Amino acid sequence: MSQRTSIRRRLATWLVAALASAGAIFGLAAPASAAPQDYCDSGTACVWDDPSYNTNGNYGALLWFEFYVGNMSNYNYRGTSITAGNTADSWYNNGNSSTACFYDHAYYEPRSTRKCLERGTGDGNIANQAGLIQNVTWDPNSAKFI
C-alpha cells in the first residue's frame, strides 16, 4: 500500500467519523424552546393554552392584548378554534412599561382573583410550584395593563 493511499484512507475514515459525530450531536439534540418574546410583540401581553408558551405545539397560537381584553371567552388563540377564556396556562408581559394583570372573571369584576406580571416577565406554567405565578387553580378570563 502506498503512502498516498494510506493518507487517503485515514482522511476518509476521519471524515466519516466526523460526519457521524456531527449527526449524532445535531440529530439527538433537544429542540430549542421558544422564547415568549419572540412571539409576543413588544407592547403587548400574551397568553397560550398550554404550558411552555404554546398552544397544541404552536408558539404563534396565542391571544395578545395591547391595553386590555375584557372577556377572553370572545376570542380564540391565533390560527385555532380554541377559545382563550379560562384556558391559558402560559402568560407573558412584553409590555413597554406597565404591569399586566390577569383576572379569573370577565371584565375584571371586583370579586375576581388577580395575578400580575411585571414588564418583561412571564410564567410558562402557572399551575406548578415554580416561576412567578405558583399553584394557580384558575385560568384567566380577562386581563389589562395597570
Secondary structure, 3 states (H helix, E strand, C coil): CCHHHHHHHHHHHHHHHHHHHHHHHHHHCCCCCCCHHHCCCCCEEEEECECCCEECCECCCCEEECCEECCHHHCECCCCCCECCCCCCEEEEECCCCCEEEECCHHHCCCCCEEEECCCEEECCCCCCCCCCCCCCCCCCEEEEC
